[in-house]
């Protein structure tokens, strides 16, 4: 029953919420354009690269915390840069780019690179480890794609 067709007072009928109206209003909400998010991702990438370069030239890798200080900004810098690259490639292929998908792929690329570098720093890297990390990243991507469908 729509508003105004019942015999209730005007105040009571104005408080009724119809689910169809709510769905239509939700569909019309504007989301922020991707370029604002891309700008913030680019800013994060620049600051992470500057922090990583600072750590690279100022800290000697002696303890676990210095390794963490080396790999954490490297992961953020690689993830945000790879996110921008994945978004740009998706845009150039003619598809509708998704910042969410590009961000996930950028983070997985950074995980792959940083995990292999961490194994190298710990003198535990081998081609088997590289193969396992690639399989892990591919499994994570497949699980995320299956979940989003």
KELO-977239 format. One line per field, with one value per residue: residue number from 1; x, y, z of N, C-alpha, C, O in turn. Coordinates in steps of 0.001 Angstrom, whole numbers. Layout:
N
papa = [NUM ...]
n_xx = [X ...]
n_yy = [Y ...]
n_zz = [Z ...]
ca_xx = [X ...]
ca_yy = [Y ...]
ca_zz = [Z ...]
c_xx = [X ...]
c_yy = [Y ...]
c_zz = [Z ...]
o_xx = [X ...]
o_yy = [Y ...]
o_zz = [Z ...]
This chain:
149
papa = [1 2 3 4 5 6 7 8 9 10 11 12 13 14 15 16 17 18 19 20 21 22 23 24 25 26 27 28 29 30 31 32 33 34 35 36 37 38 39 40 41 42 43 44 45 46 47 48 49 50 51 52 53 54 55 56 57 58 59 60 61 62 63 64 65 66 67 68 69 70 71 72 73 74 75 76 77 78 79 80 81 82 83 84 85 86 87 88 89 90 91 92 93 94 95 96 97 98 99 100 101 102 103 104 105 106 107 108 109 110 111 112 113 114 115 116 117 118 119 120 121 122 123 124 125 126 127 128 129 130 131 132 133 134 135 136 137 138 139 140 141 142 143 144 145 146 147 148 149]
n_xx = [840 679 1785 -649 -2879 -4154 -6230 -4965 -3405 -1472 1090 1627 1528 3621 5827 6187 8264 9061 10341 11007 11405 13616 15558 15730 16724 19200 20444 20868 22805 25736 29021 32365 34562 36969 39361 40008 40598 42696 44540 45087 46206 48471 49790 50303 52006 54222 55070 55660 57715 59644 60077 61076 63461 64826 65154 66697 69160 69911 69672 71356 71150 70756 69252 66057 64077 65154 65105 62360 61699 62765 61342 58577 57863 58644 56847 54417 54996 55466 52966 51135 52176 51986 49241 48419 49612 48282 45656 45962 46759 44466 42685 43784 43382 40840 38713 36397 37905 38614 39101 39205 39808 42258 43724 43805 45268 47648 48493 48888 50957 52954 53172 54202 56714 57978 57935 59623 61997 62378 62843 65229 66844 66979 68541 67250 66087 65047 64553 62324 60996 60310 58548 56525 55619 54596 52533 50980 50176 48709 46685 45436 44477 42693 40868 39860 38678 36696 35150 34184 32431]
n_yy = [-1162 2144 5390 7689 6393 5142 5427 6611 8993 11775 11865 9259 7680 8716 7672 5119 2802 1756 -1123 -1283 1408 1970 304 1429 3965 3282 2288 4561 5988 7842 6889 7578 8706 6611 7909 9517 7629 6383 8434 8634 6099 6349 8345 6971 5041 6620 7680 5298 4239 6233 5930 3324 3640 5326 3608 1680 2963 3711 1805 -1020 -4438 -6291 -7425 -8967 -6966 -4958 -6227 -6488 -3790 -3277 -4930 -4395 -1641 -2053 -4007 -2544 -489 -1935 -3217 -1076 204 -1863 -2155 225 -216 -2554 -1606 307 -1327 -2902 -944 -149 -2443 -2272 -2984 -2585 -1166 -2413 -1263 -2701 -5344 -4845 -3940 -6249 -7974 -6541 -6656 -9390 -9794 -8295 -9778 -12175 -11326 -10175 -12310 -14172 -12665 -12429 -15098 -15400 -13595 -14911 -17028 -19319 -19730 -21421 -22947 -24562 -23385 -20972 -21953 -22986 -20649 -19282 -21052 -20779 -18079 -18162 -19925 -18403 -16278 -17680 -18595 -16163 -15198 -17113 -16674 -14109 -14442]
n_zz = [0 -880 242 1396 444 2437 5411 7537 9777 8539 9630 10595 8244 6842 8040 7233 5644 2502 979 -1741 -2419 -837 -1974 -4518 -3870 -2774 -5026 -6468 -5145 -5199 -5763 -4784 -7319 -9018 -9465 -7301 -5351 -6675 -6693 -3934 -3523 -5116 -3682 -1297 -2356 -3188 -699 668 -915 -458 2305 2288 811 2529 4748 3509 3067 5617 7711 8968 8146 10774 12859 13613 13699 12074 9632 9379 9295 6847 5023 5406 4538 1911 1026 1152 -674 -3063 -3326 -3601 -5873 -7753 -7751 -8985 -11484 -12340 -12512 -14536 -16685 -16970 -17720 -20169 -21666 -22431 -20865 -18110 -15519 -12250 -9096 -6772 -7579 -8829 -6638 -5063 -6722 -6872 -4200 -3943 -5770 -4491 -2144 -3163 -4170 -1869 -69 -1321 -1347 1410 2113 726 2134 4554 3892 2942 552 -2391 -5625 -5266 -3115 -4354 -6297 -4646 -3379 -5587 -6303 -3985 -4137 -6527 -5731 -3730 -5293 -6970 -5062 -4153 -6489 -6897 -4659 -5134 -7207]
ca_xx = [0 1459 1403 -1763 -4037 -4818 -6975 -4198 -3017 -332 2349 1822 1797 4915 6876 6289 9365 8824 11611 11313 11950 14960 16450 15957 17594 20555 20997 21206 23864 26961 30255 33472 35236 38213 40567 40372 41269 43979 45434 45545 47101 49733 50442 50818 53155 55365 55584 56254 59019 60601 60436 61923 64792 65455 65567 67749 70440 70241 69709 72102 70327 71411 68288 64749 63349 65654 64557 60952 61678 63111 60337 57224 57612 58799 55576 53419 55377 55209 51528 50455 52640 51401 47818 48311 49960 47202 44512 46278 46716 43068 42083 44301 42840 39501 37691 36048 38847 38102 40158 39248 40540 43637 44361 44075 46372 48857 48923 49402 52276 53887 53378 55102 58067 58555 58151 60839 63140 62585 63520 66616 67567 67195 69323 66381 65421 65400 63507 61122 60315 59706 57405 55470 55024 53770 51306 50195 49562 47681 45557 44737 43743 41569 39867 39223 37803 35538 34329 33541 31423]
ca_yy = [0 3372 6477 8513 5601 4620 6425 6999 10393 12061 11588 7813 7123 9207 6919 3798 2701 697 -1722 -912 2758 1913 -282 2414 5017 2733 2155 5889 6638 8034 6508 8447 8194 5884 8740 9960 6493 6188 9472 8270 4943 6883 9032 5916 4438 7527 7752 4007 4146 7118 5288 2167 4125 5808 2427 1008 3637 4092 688 -2226 -5609 -7066 -8143 -9212 -5706 -4223 -6914 -6099 -2401 -3295 -5594 -3823 -575 -2605 -4639 -1495 199 -2833 -3461 103 431 -2916 -1829 1243 -838 -3473 -777 916 -2386 -3268 172 -171 -3600 -1924 -3414 -1661 -1514 -2522 -945 -3794 -6442 -4399 -3919 -7630 -8501 -5838 -7197 -10747 -9650 -7856 -10927 -13090 -10756 -9995 -13627 -14737 -11891 -12776 -16407 -15173 -12949 -15929 -18097 -20490 -19715 -22414 -22953 -25208 -22353 -20057 -22641 -23069 -19318 -18999 -21843 -20169 -16852 -18562 -20486 -17283 -15566 -18518 -18577 -14847 -15106 -17971 -16031 -12904 -14791]
ca_zz = [0 -997 1133 943 50 3620 6165 8715 9787 7671 10315 10641 6927 6380 8698 6643 4687 1524 580 -3121 -2412 -252 -2973 -5580 -3354 -2664 -6373 -6990 -4385 -5971 -5108 -5174 -8517 -8768 -9557 -5951 -4721 -7356 -6179 -2593 -3666 -5626 -2568 -416 -3036 -3102 669 1024 -1582 224 3576 2008 418 3762 5511 2747 3225 6990 8656 8601 8489 11816 13694 13021 13531 10910 8457 9316 8837 5422 4189 5544 3550 571 690 891 -1906 -4194 -3449 -4139 -7251 -8590 -7875 -10042 -12765 -12722 -12901 -15826 -17698 -17167 -18451 -21542 -22375 -22883 -19929 -17037 -14458 -10886 -8145 -5802 -8210 -9018 -5320 -4640 -7525 -6449 -2909 -4162 -6387 -3450 -1263 -3860 -4229 -533 531 -1911 -844 2820 2132 304 3237 5581 3282 2837 -744 -3399 -6652 -4722 -2340 -5326 -6887 -3631 -3187 -6772 -6145 -2918 -4656 -7489 -4978 -3101 -6347 -7391 -3990 -4140 -7662 -6654 -3630 -5674 -8210]
c_xx = [892 977 242 -2982 -4718 -5476 -6248 -3859 -1757 990 2641 2208 3142 6063 7053 7383 9075 10161 11983 11916 13370 15941 16742 16890 19031 21220 21448 22351 25117 28149 31347 34165 36578 39434 40970 41096 42622 44996 45956 46467 48464 50505 51028 52044 54390 55940 56219 57609 60049 61014 61366 63338 65538 65968 66733 69119 70815 70336 70518 71259 71035 70449 66967 63984 63855 65208 63086 60811 62035 61954 58942 56981 57791 57500 54524 53726 55100 53714 50821 50902 52047 49889 47599 48605 48859 45965 44741 46213 45283 42325 42514 43791 41406 38390 37354 36929 38181 39255 40306 40067 42006 44392 44702 45249 47692 49398 49482 50765 53313 54182 54358 56539 58712 58802 59426 62085 63431 63250 64970 67439 67854 67996 68535 65721 65951 64322 62211 60306 59633 58469 56233 54827 54172 52461 50392 49466 48466 46457 44757 43917 42524 40480 39141 38290 36539 34591 33579 32469 30138]
c_yy = [1233 4415 7252 7709 4973 5753 6853 8478 10572 11710 10085 7257 7597 8417 5524 3816 1523 194 -1386 474 2774 1350 702 3516 4520 2613 3484 6560 6713 7608 7450 7871 7544 6789 9301 8845 6227 7226 9147 7051 5403 7619 8036 5273 5330 7596 6426 3820 5040 6544 4110 2591 4662 4643 1736 1635 3933 2929 -481 -3439 -6518 -7933 -8276 -7911 -4893 -4894 -6564 -4664 -2297 -3824 -4984 -2656 -1051 -3272 -3590 -780 -665 -3054 -2261 404 -613 -2715 -808 644 -1773 -2703 -186 -133 -2815 -2189 157 -1358 -3364 -2358 -2309 -2005 -1498 -2265 -2048 -4973 -6074 -4365 -5311 -8205 -7822 -6372 -8608 -10722 -9247 -8985 -11914 -12576 -10679 -11342 -14268 -13985 -12207 -14148 -16277 -14549 -13933 -17113 -19405 -20595 -20847 -22347 -23615 -24191 -21360 -20684 -22715 -21709 -18922 -19778 -21261 -18919 -17187 -19161 -19391 -16495 -16368 -18531 -17240 -14675 -15943 -17319 -14818 -13229 -15165]
c_zz = [0 -6 535 541 1250 4392 7427 8647 8946 8306 10337 9281 6373 6987 8118 5583 3775 1011 -860 -3216 -1861 -1260 -4094 -5116 -3215 -4022 -6946 -6246 -5229 -5138 -5603 -6399 -8158 -8782 -8194 -5208 -5366 -6899 -4798 -2630 -4186 -4526 -1571 -1044 -2932 -1696 1087 345 -897 1572 3323 1617 1635 4601 4816 2995 4667 7970 8105 9012 9490 12603 12966 12780 12343 9612 8280 8820 7359 4579 4290 4578 2109 124 340 -425 -3132 -4406 -4062 -5570 -8196 -8754 -8978 -11412 -13248 -13173 -14289 -16941 -18003 -17957 -19916 -22344 -22821 -21960 -18942 -15841 -13079 -9928 -7099 -6352 -8407 -7700 -4826 -5417 -7183 -5135 -3065 -4828 -5346 -2471 -1880 -3840 -2847 146 -26 -1454 621 2944 1686 1422 4363 5101 3215 1471 -1625 -4483 -6178 -3911 -3279 -5955 -5908 -3404 -4387 -6697 -5071 -3407 -5663 -6793 -4281 -4120 -6811 -6323 -3940 -5337 -7471 -5648 -4184 -6695 -7597]
o_xx = [1790 -131 163 -4041 -5759 -5291 -6877 -4003 -1052 1921 3782 3126 3728 7182 7993 7435 8866 11025 13164 12835 14227 17050 17876 17754 19974 22427 22317 22826 25499 28255 31258 34332 37217 40447 42154 42087 43584 46178 47135 47414 49498 51730 52129 53019 55481 57158 57224 58544 61210 62179 62336 64309 66748 67089 67656 70119 71937 71026 70381 70711 71809 70788 66786 63312 63072 64962 62622 59922 61649 61618 58185 55982 57165 57092 53817 52815 54560 53246 49989 50086 51650 49326 46700 47926 48534 45296 43835 45678 44934 41445 41704 43765 40831 37220 37961 36720 37309 40264 41404 40918 42893 45570 45762 46126 48743 50608 50444 51635 54418 55317 55242 57466 59865 59788 60214 63120 64591 64125 65844 68592 68865 68126 69101 64878 67136 63274 61126 59080 58500 57452 55082 53608 53129 51397 49171 48283 47406 45325 43528 42790 41449 39294 37932 37226 35445 33371 32463 31661 29185]
o_yy = [1331 4315 7444 8295 4333 6922 7419 9124 9600 11301 9678 6443 6931 8492 4820 4709 407 991 -1221 700 3505 1867 797 3960 5255 2816 3526 7610 5748 7935 8030 6655 7874 6461 9537 9088 5885 6919 9357 6977 4901 7524 8241 4988 4850 7572 6431 3303 4651 6652 3914 1969 4472 4687 1259 927 4368 3053 -870 -3461 -7397 -9056 -7770 -7772 -4215 -4220 -6367 -4356 -1337 -3246 -5057 -2672 -517 -3122 -3730 -496 -181 -3074 -2424 817 -284 -3071 -958 959 -1786 -3112 -176 137 -3062 -2492 421 -1303 -4195 -2115 -1238 -3040 -677 -2971 -2296 -5523 -6897 -4721 -5529 -8848 -8463 -6524 -8974 -11528 -9789 -9134 -12430 -13321 -11074 -11492 -14840 -14602 -12249 -14338 -16967 -14923 -13804 -18105 -20480 -21467 -21178 -21739 -23263 -24147 -20949 -20013 -22527 -21624 -18290 -19233 -21251 -18728 -16561 -18932 -19449 -16091 -15804 -18482 -17198 -14071 -15521 -17411 -14530 -12359 -15486]
o_zz = [836 520 -679 314 1101 4052 8321 7609 8676 7613 10121 9184 5520 6481 8489 4737 4250 646 -1166 -4003 -2358 -1393 -4563 -5873 -3506 -4148 -7817 -6681 -5890 -3956 -6684 -6495 -7159 -8165 -7954 -4520 -4679 -6740 -4512 -1847 -3744 -4452 -1061 -348 -2621 -1518 1797 955 -767 1953 4055 2046 1756 5109 5477 3119 4925 8982 6945 10114 9112 12976 11858 11758 11677 8611 7157 8026 6692 3546 3322 3858 1193 -1028 -658 -1204 -4127 -5545 -4955 -6394 -9314 -9789 -9806 -12389 -14435 -14122 -15122 -18017 -19157 -18763 -20805 -23573 -23523 -22256 -18952 -15208 -12797 -9951 -6601 -5653 -8179 -7648 -4238 -4840 -7203 -4968 -2390 -4499 -5319 -2018 -1196 -3524 -2677 866 727 -1201 1030 3790 2209 1636 5054 5818 3412 1259 -1602 -4263 -6641 -4011 -3027 -6126 -6300 -3251 -4219 -6991 -5229 -3124 -5653 -7218 -4248 -3834 -7020 -6649 -3708 -5209 -7844 -5783 -3752 -7023 -8307]
